[in-house]
Amino acid sequence: MQDRLLSELRLTTIKTISAANNFLPKFIQRFNQRFAEPIDPSTPVFEKQLIPREIDQILIIANEPIINSGHWLSFENKRYLPIRNGEYVYLKPHTKVLVIKSFTGKLYLTTDQDEVYDLFCISTYQF
């Protein structure tokens, strides 16, 4: 709009501040008639603020390890077993999975079948 205003001032040969101040209300009215959109007060102008759980699901780090023959996977130098409803899930060895590390550090595992599991860290000597 500032660029357009300068062009309009040149076209009307306005060279003083007082003449520009007198011209400005008519210019704004013409500009608004041409470009302004009506305001809908029922529509929020801001997106709703995300809740922490939504942020945690958006800001992730993803890795694609493979389930080994012991039914566990290695991630960040630790071994993990998938869990669902508090019970270990034994996936087929060599299954490609996706490990998701959320913004808060929680780990999840997904498979090609869109199954989602929590991950339980196991020590190297439990097996």
C-alpha contacts under 8 A as a table, 3 or more apart, distances in Angstrom:
res1	aa1	res2	aa2	distance
1	M	4	R	5.01
1	M	5	L	6.06
2	Q	5	L	5.05
2	Q	6	L	6.35
3	D	6	L	5.31
3	D	7	S	6.45
4	R	7	S	5.13
4	R	8	E	6.20
5	L	8	E	5.03
5	L	9	L	6.11
5	L	27	F	7.80
6	L	9	L	5.08
6	L	10	R	6.27
7	S	10	R	5.14
7	S	11	L	6.17
8	E	11	L	5.00
8	E	12	T	6.21
9	L	12	T	5.29
9	L	13	T	6.02
9	L	14	I	5.25
9	L	15	K	7.63
9	L	20	A	7.13
10	R	13	T	4.87
10	R	14	I	6.24
10	R	15	K	7.90
11	L	14	I	7.86
14	I	19	A	6.17
14	I	20	A	6.30
15	K	19	A	7.15
15	K	20	A	7.44
16	T	19	A	5.30
16	T	20	A	6.24
17	I	20	A	4.98
17	I	21	N	6.09
18	S	21	N	5.03
18	S	22	N	6.30
19	A	22	N	5.12
19	A	23	F	6.17
20	A	23	F	4.95
20	A	24	L	5.99
21	N	24	L	5.22
21	N	25	P	7.62
22	N	25	P	6.79
23	F	26	K	5.77
23	F	27	F	6.29
24	L	27	F	5.02
24	L	28	I	6.09
25	P	28	I	5.19
25	P	29	Q	6.22
26	K	29	Q	5.14
26	K	30	R	6.26
27	F	30	R	5.24
27	F	31	F	5.99
28	I	31	F	4.98
28	I	32	N	5.97
29	Q	32	N	5.25
29	Q	33	Q	6.17
30	R	33	Q	5.16
30	R	34	R	6.31
31	F	34	R	5.25
31	F	35	F	6.06
31	F	36	A	7.54
32	N	35	F	5.22
32	N	36	A	4.65
33	Q	36	A	6.11
40	D	43	T	5.68
41	P	44	P	7.28
44	P	47	E	7.31
50	L	54	E	5.92
50	L	55	I	6.32
51	I	54	E	5.40
51	I	55	I	6.47
52	P	55	I	5.07
52	P	56	D	6.05
53	R	56	D	4.98
53	R	57	Q	6.36
54	E	57	Q	5.12
54	E	58	I	6.37
55	I	58	I	5.16
55	I	59	L	6.12
55	I	103	F	7.43
56	D	59	L	5.72
56	D	60	I	7.16
56	D	102	S	5.44
56	D	103	F	4.97
56	D	104	T	6.38
57	Q	60	I	6.62
57	Q	102	S	6.29
57	Q	103	F	7.50
58	I	102	S	7.85
58	I	103	F	7.92
59	L	102	S	6.30
59	L	103	F	5.28
60	I	100	I	6.36
60	I	101	K	5.48
60	I	102	S	4.54
60	I	103	F	5.58
61	I	100	I	5.78
61	I	101	K	5.07
61	I	102	S	6.58
61	I	103	F	7.92
62	A	98	L	6.57
62	A	99	V	5.60
62	A	100	I	4.62
62	A	101	K	6.31
63	N	98	L	5.69
63	N	99	V	5.18
63	N	100	I	6.67
64	E	96	K	6.70
64	E	97	V	5.62
64	E	98	L	4.62
64	E	99	V	6.15
65	P	73	L	6.70
65	P	74	S	7.03
65	P	75	F	7.35
65	P	96	K	6.32
65	P	97	V	6.00
65	P	98	L	6.69
65	P	99	V	7.21
66	I	73	L	6.32
66	I	93	P	7.68
66	I	94	H	5.42
66	I	95	T	5.53
66	I	96	K	4.64
66	I	97	V	6.02
67	I	70	G	7.82
67	I	71	H	5.72
67	I	72	W	5.55
67	I	73	L	4.91
67	I	91	L	7.07
67	I	92	K	7.11
67	I	93	P	5.11
67	I	94	H	5.04
67	I	95	T	5.25
67	I	96	K	6.58
67	I	97	V	7.30
68	N	71	H	5.43
68	N	72	W	5.77
68	N	73	L	6.01
68	N	93	P	4.96
68	N	94	H	5.71
68	N	95	T	7.90
69	S	72	W	7.49
69	S	92	K	7.89
69	S	93	P	4.81
69	S	94	H	7.21
70	G	93	P	7.31
71	H	81	L	7.03
71	H	90	Y	5.48
71	H	91	L	5.84
71	H	92	K	6.73
71	H	93	P	5.90
72	W	79	R	6.43
72	W	80	Y	5.47
72	W	81	L	4.83
72	W	82	P	7.45
72	W	90	Y	7.88
73	L	79	R	5.62
73	L	80	Y	5.41
73	L	81	L	6.69
74	S	77	N	6.31
74	S	78	K	5.55
74	S	79	R	4.59
74	S	80	Y	6.33
75	F	78	K	5.41
75	F	79	R	6.36
75	F	80	Y	7.35
78	K	121	C	6.91
78	K	122	I	7.59
78	K	123	S	7.74
79	R	121	C	5.78
79	R	122	I	5.56
79	R	123	S	6.80
79	R	124	T	7.18
80	Y	119	L	5.81
80	Y	120	F	5.23
80	Y	121	C	4.47
80	Y	122	I	5.59
81	L	88	Y	6.66
81	L	89	V	7.23
81	L	90	Y	7.77
81	L	119	L	5.62
81	L	120	F	5.25
81	L	121	C	6.63
81	L	122	I	7.03
82	P	88	Y	5.94
82	P	89	V	5.43
82	P	90	Y	7.31
82	P	109	L	6.95
82	P	117	Y	5.63
82	P	118	D	5.74
82	P	119	L	4.65
82	P	120	F	6.26
83	I	86	G	5.96
83	I	87	E	5.34
83	I	88	Y	4.47
83	I	89	V	5.40
83	I	117	Y	5.56
83	I	118	D	5.18
83	I	119	L	5.81
83	I	120	F	6.58
84	R	87	E	5.45
84	R	88	Y	6.54
84	R	89	V	6.65
84	R	117	Y	5.56
84	R	118	D	6.44
91	L	95	T	7.01
92	K	95	T	5.78
96	K	111	T	7.15
96	K	112	D	7.92
97	V	109	L	6.68
97	V	110	T	5.84
97	V	111	T	4.95
97	V	112	D	7.18
98	L	109	L	5.59
98	L	110	T	5.22
98	L	111	T	6.43
99	V	107	L	6.87
99	V	108	Y	5.72
99	V	109	L	4.53
99	V	110	T	6.58
100	I	107	L	5.66
100	I	108	Y	5.08
100	I	109	L	6.09
100	I	110	T	7.86
101	K	104	T	7.94
101	K	105	G	5.61
101	K	106	K	5.68
101	K	107	L	4.66
101	K	108	Y	6.55
102	S	105	G	5.05
102	S	106	K	5.27
102	S	107	L	6.43
103	F	106	K	7.51
107	L	118	D	6.36
107	L	119	L	5.85
108	Y	116	V	6.76
108	Y	117	Y	5.62
108	Y	118	D	4.72
108	Y	119	L	5.76
109	L	116	V	5.66
109	L	117	Y	5.05
109	L	118	D	6.26
109	L	119	L	6.71
110	T	113	Q	7.91
110	T	114	D	5.96
110	T	115	E	5.37
110	T	116	V	4.59
110	T	117	Y	6.36
111	T	114	D	5.34
111	T	115	E	5.50
111	T	116	V	7.06
112	D	115	E	7.43
122	I	126	Q	6.91
123	S	126	Q	5.76
124	T	127	F	6.95
